[in-house]
Amino acid sequence: MRALVWHGTTDIRCETVPDPQIEDDRDAIIRVTTCAICGSDLHLYDHFMPGMKAGDILGHESMGEVVEVGRGAKGSLKVGDRVVIPFTIICGECDQCRRGNFSVCERTNRNKAIADKAFGHTTAGLFGYTHLTGGYPGGQAEYLRVPFADKTHIKVPRSLTDEQLLFLSDIFPTGWQAAVQCDIEPTDTVAIWGCGPVGQMAIRSAVLLGARQVVAIDCVPERLSMARAGGAITIDFREESVVERLNDLTNGKGPEKCIDAVGLEAHATATLDSMYDRAKQAVMLETDRPHVLREMIYVCRPAGVLSIPGVYGGLLDKIPFGAAMNKGLTFRMGQTHVNRWSEDLLRRIEEGQIDPSFVITHTVGLEQGPEMYKTFRDKKDNCIKVVLKP
């Protein structure tokens, strides 16, 4: 089969690799009909995440049709089923899964010993990500092996398009969880840093959940325009002070709820802390660039909530933790518990409350994937979200 394969920093190739096979009774094989490039994939493209190996197949946003089912999954799946595959691999049986904490499933990371050492305790296995999360082949490919397939799937109707359904795999529930974690009230201002795909979903989720006003912060004109179309007030951080504008919009009190949809690769360049981060990162004294996290701590209203769906990979420096503690801020973060939200979000799509396909700007074949990684990373050609058709 053809697949997008990682070979090193900014070196993604579309290659012929062996077809996946059933390896366990709970496995299934799907023929991938549609997949996507996620902002988290860019952390791998630029090699900011540790644990990648040459030859790894990328991708964790995929859907398709079941073509083979292991004996242990036949009660849940059958050949011909149309499914979206969550990026988190879940067993459905451990203590965490029973509590709905699917992204920290205790059983699906086949490199548990490595994760235990790196994180203190393992988290769930993830598709197409690093060997810290199991090193599972991803879904930017013609076929995908789904381990624990009896639980790791979302059955979807044929009445909706792939484009409407695909983002149930990651960015839609990620943006939704980011907003839900805020405990939004009708009087709240929700400020969202980053208007990429997750940020766009968080904007619309905060609107659906009834925020008084949603403020979106970015510097890319196309992203800011899409944010306004979703109901947000926008701030271009290259043109105006984020701190001053947020204070103006909240009568000097700051937003009650703040969402970091950026993560480890904050792109601010004109601030002292961002220059400090880039210098330390260049000499490997810091792994992540947490400008957004610092700014959120500073501007958030006392007793407010910081929700962090943006991915961080390692060590952060100069975090104003004293400000966070003294202001009584609540931090909520983590990878997404996809299956916790899938039934509700599928219903909202079916009812027309939201059509997640709005975020797609580019649809190309798998062979064009390597060049689209660069286009997406560099924000060229008005690129916000890339969908791939194997």
N, C-alpha and C positions, 0 to 999 in steps of 0.2 A: 504494500500500500504506500501511498504518498503521505508525508507528514512534515511538519515544521520542526526542525531539530536544532538544538542549541549546541554551538561549538566553541563558545567563548564570548568575551565582551563584544557586543554589537555584531556578532557573527551568527546569524540565523539562516539556515538553509532548508529548502524544500527538497527532501530526499526520499528515495525508496527504502523502506524499512520492512522487517517481517510483519506479517499480519498478526494481530493479537489472537491468543488462544484461551479457551477456558482453562483456568488453573486451579479453581476451587469450586465446590458444589454451589456456592452462593454467587458465583460470577454470572455475568451476561455479557454478550458482545452486541454493540450497537453499530449500525451504519450511520455515520455522522452526516446529517443533511445540512446543518448550519452550525457554525461556531464563530467565535469572535476573539479579538485581541483586547485584553483588559489592561487598565492602567497598572495593575500589579505585575503584569507581564513585562512592563518596561523596567521594573526593578531588576528583573532577570536579564533583560537585554543589555542594560548598563552594568550588570554584575554587582549591584549593591547588596544583593541577598547572598549569604554564604550557602554552601552545600550543593552547588550545581556541578554536573559532570558532563563532559563532552558526550554527545549522543542522546541526551535527554530530550524527549518529545514534549513540546510545550502545549499550553492551553488548558483552561479550566472553565470555559463557558461553551457548552456544547449541547446539542440535542440531536435526536434522530429516531431511527426505527430499530427495534430489537430484532436481531437475526439469529441469535443463538442463546440458549438459557441453560445454566447448570441445574442439576437435579434439585438442589436446595433452594433455588429461586423460582421454581416453576409454579409454586402456589401464589406468587405475587406478580409474575411476568409471564408473557407468552410471546412467541415469535409474531411479529407484526405490530406489537404495541408501539405507540408513539410516545416518546418520553423526553423530558428535559432532565439533564443530569446535574444535580447540585455539585458545586466545587468541593464541598466537604463530604468526605466518605464516612458513613456512619454505620454502626452495628445495630443500633436501635435497642440494645439490651443492657448496656452497662449503666452504672449509676448516673452518669452525666446525660446519656441519651434519654433515660427515663424521666429526667428533669427537664428535658427539652434543650439542654446545653450541647447541641450537636457538634459545634465546632471544637469542642474539647472532648470528643468521644475518646474513651480510654483504650480502645482495642484496635483501631484501624490504622494507626501509624506503624508500619512494619519496621521502622527504624526507631522504635521506642527508646532504646538505650541511648541513642544519640540525642534525641529530644529531651530525655530526662536530664542528661548532662548539661545541655544548652539552656533549658528553660526551668529546670527544677522538677518539672513533671511534663509528661508528654501531652501534646494536643492531637487533634484528629489528623488522619491522613488527608492530603489534598491532591487533586489531580494536577499534573503538569507543573509542579512547583519544585522546591528544593528537596534534597535528601533528608533535611531536618524534618520534613513532613511526609516522609515515606518514599520519595523518589518515584511516584507512580507516573507512568506515561500519560500524557495529556490528550486533550480532545481536538487539537488543531491537526486533524488527521482524517483519513477516510473511514477508519474504524477505531473504536475505543473499547477496551476491556473495562467493565465496571465491576470492581470487587464489592462484596456485600450488596449486590444489586437488588436483592429483595427489599432493602430499605433505602438504598441510595438511588432513588429515582422519583420523578414526579410525572404521573400519567397526565397527558394533556389531550384535549379534544381535537378533532380534525377540522372543526369549524373555524379555527383561528390560524393565522399564518405563522410560520417559523419566527418571523421577525417580531411578531407580537408576544411570542412565548419565550424566546431564547433567554431573555434577561432574567427570567425566574431562576436561572442557574447561579446568578451572583449579584449583578449590580442593582437590580430592582429590590430584592430583599435586603441588600446591604444598605442602600439609601433609606429604606423603610425602617430597618432596625436602628439606624443612626437617629432617625427622628423619634421613634418610639422610646428609645433610651432617654430622651429629653423630658419625658412626662409633660408634653406640651399642654398649656392651658390657653384659653381664649384671649388672655391679656398679654401673652408672651410675644416678644421679639426673638426670632431665631436667626442667628447669624451663621452663615455657612461659608467656610473658606474652601475655595476650589470649585470650579464649574465644569469639571470634566464629567464623564458619564455617571459616576457615583454621586457627585455633587448635584447633578441635574435631577437624579432620582430622589435625593434627599430634599431638594427644593419642593418638588411636587408632593412628596410624602408629608412634609411639614404643612403645606397648604391643605392637603386632604385631612390632616389631623387638627386643623382649625387654628393655626397660629394667627395672631393679630397682624403681624407683618414678618416677612421673610426677607433677609438681606443676604445677597450673594456677592462674594469677593473674588475677583480674578483680574487678569489683565489682557486676556485674549478676546478681541471684539466678537467673534462668532460665538464663543461660550457665553459671554455676557448677554448677547442678543437672545440666545436660547433660554437663558435664565429669566430674562424679562418676560419672554413668551409664557413661561411657566408660572408667573405671578410674583416674581421677586423684584425688590429694589436692588439695584446693582451698584457696586463700588469698584472702580478701576484703580488698583493699588499703585499703579505707576503715575496716575494723574492726581490723586488726592490722598490725604491722610486717612487711613482706615480708622484709627483711634478717634480722630475728630469727627468724622462723618457718623460713626456709630453713636458717639455721644450726642450729636445733633438729633439723630433719629430716635433717641431714647430719653430726651430731656436730661442728658448728663448722667443718667444712671447706668448705662451699659445694657447690653442684651442679657435677658435671663438665661438663654440657652445658646450654646456655641457648638458647632459641628466642624471637626477637622476632616475634610474630605480630600486632603492633600497627602499627608504622611511624610515619609522620610526624604522626599526629594523636593522640598520647598524651593521655589524658583525666584524668590525675592533676591535682588542683587544690590540694591542701593542702600541697604541698612548695615550698620556696623556688625550686628550679630550674624547676618547672612554671610558677610565677607569672612568673619571669624570661622563660621562653619565650613565654608569651602576651603579655607586654608588648612584647617585641622583634618578635613577629609582627605585632602591631597597628600598629606604625609601619614595617613592611616592612624591618626590619633582620635578620630571620631568617625562613626559609621554613618550617622543620619544627620539630616539638616532640619532641625526642629523649630524654624522661625515661626511657623504658624502656631505651634503649641505654645510658645512663649507669648505670642501676641494675644491668643485666646485667654490665657491666664490673666493677662494684664487688663483686658477690656471687659471681661465677663462681670456681670453684676454680682456683688457679694451674695452668697448662698445659692448661686446659679449652678448649672450643670454643663460640663464639658463632655461631649460625645465624640468618640474617636474611632471612626471606621477606617481612616487612612492607615495604611500599613507602615509599621516601623520594624526595623530589622535587627537593631543592635543597641549601641550605646549612645546616649544623648548627653550633651554638655550644657552647662549654664541654664538649667531649667529653674525658674523662679519659684521653687517649691514653698518658700516662706510666704510668698504672696498668696499662693493657692491655699495654704493651710489657714492663714489668718483671715482670708476672705470666706472660708468655709465652703470651698468649691467641691462639688461631687464629680468624680471622673467615672465614666462608663465607656468601656472599650472592648475590642475583641474582634476576631473573625466572626462571620455571620452564621447564625443558627438557621440555615436556609429552610430546612423542613418545618421549623416552627411557624413560618409565615406563609408557606407556599399555598395552602388551601385558601386562605383569605385573599391573598394577592391574585391568585388565578380567578377567583370570583370577581374581584374588582376589574380585572381585564375583560372578563366576559360581559360584565354589566356596563362597560364603556366608561367607567370612572377614570381610567387612564389607559393609554396605548403606549407601552414602553418603546415602540419602534420609532418614536419621534427623535430619539437621540442618534439614530444611524445617519451618517454622512457618506460612508463609502461601503460599497459591496463589491467584492472582487473574488476571483478564484484563489484556491489555496496556493497555487504557484506564485502568485503575486504577494504572498504573505511577507516574505523577507523585506521587500521594499516598503510595504505598508507599515512595518514596525518602525522604520526610520521616519516615515511621513507622520505617523501618529506621535512619535516621541518629539519630533521637531515642530509639531503643530502647523504643518504645512498644508496647503490646498484646502484650507478651512476644515481640517480633519478633527472631528470630535469622537466618533466611534466607528470602528472598522468591523464589518461582518465578512466572514469568509465562507465560500461555498466549495467544499471538497469535490 
